[in-house]
């Protein structure tokens, strides 16, 4: 399955590398992480939009991390999203000219990935407030 996903997402990975490349050869690690976090968030939100079902998400997770390791070095999804909520991540999102809803999406996913229990408590609290 990984090979099929790698083939399916190869154009996306190539585009992300291109967008994050500076001086013809060097990848801006910060921009790259923003783009990969965006890819992951969008696919998890709507896997059917890219022809996946929930069973493929774990495989895509591995493919994205392998692609990231190849481009900028190994990291976990948690490390990727910890970067998003850091000061450097905020600067990278500004450099990428993300709008507020895009930043909010990445922050939302960071909350889920970094602290799933805290995220659940927060969402339960929000739901209670809306009753």
C-alpha positions in Angstrom: 0.0 0.0 0.0 2.9 2.4 0.7 4.1 2.2 -2.8 0.6 3.0 -4.2 0.3 6.0 -1.8 3.8 7.2 -2.7 2.9 7.1 -6.4 -0.5 8.8 -5.7 1.1 11.6 -3.6 4.3 12.0 -5.6 3.1 15.1 -7.4 2.0 16.7 -4.1 5.4 15.9 -2.4 7.2 17.3 -5.4 5.1 20.5 -5.2 5.8 20.8 -1.5 9.5 20.4 -2.1 9.4 23.0 -4.9 7.5 25.5 -2.8 9.9 25.1 0.2 13.1 25.2 -1.9 15.3 28.3 -1.8 18.4 29.1 -3.7 17.7 26.3 -6.3 18.7 23.5 -4.0 18.1 24.1 -0.3 14.9 23.3 1.4 13.5 25.8 3.9 12.8 23.3 6.7 10.2 25.5 8.4 8.1 26.1 5.3 8.4 22.4 4.4 7.0 21.5 7.9 4.1 23.9 7.4 3.2 22.4 4.1 3.4 18.8 5.3 1.3 19.6 8.3 -1.2 21.2 6.0 -1.2 18.1 3.8 -1.8 15.8 6.7 -4.6 18.0 8.2 -6.5 18.2 4.9 -6.2 14.5 4.2 -7.4 13.5 7.7 -10.3 15.9 7.4 -11.5 14.6 4.1 -9.7 11.4 3.0 -12.4 10.7 0.5 -11.5 13.8 -1.4 -8.2 12.2 -2.4 -9.6 8.7 -2.9 -8.7 7.3 0.5 -10.7 5.7 3.2 -9.9 5.7 6.9 -8.0 2.4 6.6 -5.4 4.2 4.4 -4.7 7.0 6.9 -2.2 5.1 8.9 -0.3 4.1 5.8 -0.3 7.6 4.5 1.0 8.7 7.9 4.0 6.5 7.4 4.5 7.7 3.8 4.4 11.3 4.9 6.9 10.8 7.6 9.2 8.8 5.2 9.0 11.7 2.7 9.7 14.2 5.4 12.7 12.2 6.6 14.1 12.1 3.1 13.6 15.9 2.6 14.6 17.4 6.0 15.4 14.6 8.4 13.3 12.2 10.5 10.6 13.5 12.8 7.3 12.3 14.2 3.9 13.8 13.5 3.9 15.1 17.0 7.2 16.9 16.5 5.9 18.3 13.2 2.9 19.8 15.0 4.9 20.9 18.0 6.8 23.0 15.5 3.5 24.5 14.2 2.6 25.9 17.6 6.1 27.2 18.3 7.3 30.8 17.6 9.3 29.5 14.6 6.2 27.8 13.4 4.2 31.0 13.7 6.9 32.8 11.7 6.9 30.1 9.0 3.1 30.4 8.7 3.4 34.1 8.3 6.2 33.6 5.7 3.9 31.2 3.9 1.1 33.8 4.0 -1.4 31.5 5.6 -4.8 33.1 6.3 -6.3 32.9 9.8 -8.6 29.9 9.1 -5.6 27.9 7.7 -3.6 28.7 10.9 -6.6 27.8 13.0 -6.8 24.4 11.2 -3.2 23.7 11.9 -3.5 24.7 15.5 -6.6 22.5 15.9 -4.7 19.5 14.6 -1.7 20.4 16.7 -4.0 20.3 19.8 -5.3 16.8 18.8 -1.9 15.4 18.0 0.2 16.9 20.8 -2.3 16.5 23.7 -5.2 14.2 22.6 -6.6 14.0 26.2 -6.5 17.8 26.7 -8.1 18.3 23.3 -10.9 15.9 24.2 -11.5 17.7 27.5 -11.6 21.0 25.7 -14.0 19.8 23.0 -16.3 18.3 25.7 -16.3 21.6 27.4 -17.2 23.4 24.2 -20.0 21.0 23.6 -21.4 21.5 27.1 -21.2 25.3 26.6 -23.3 25.0 23.4 -26.2 23.1 25.1 
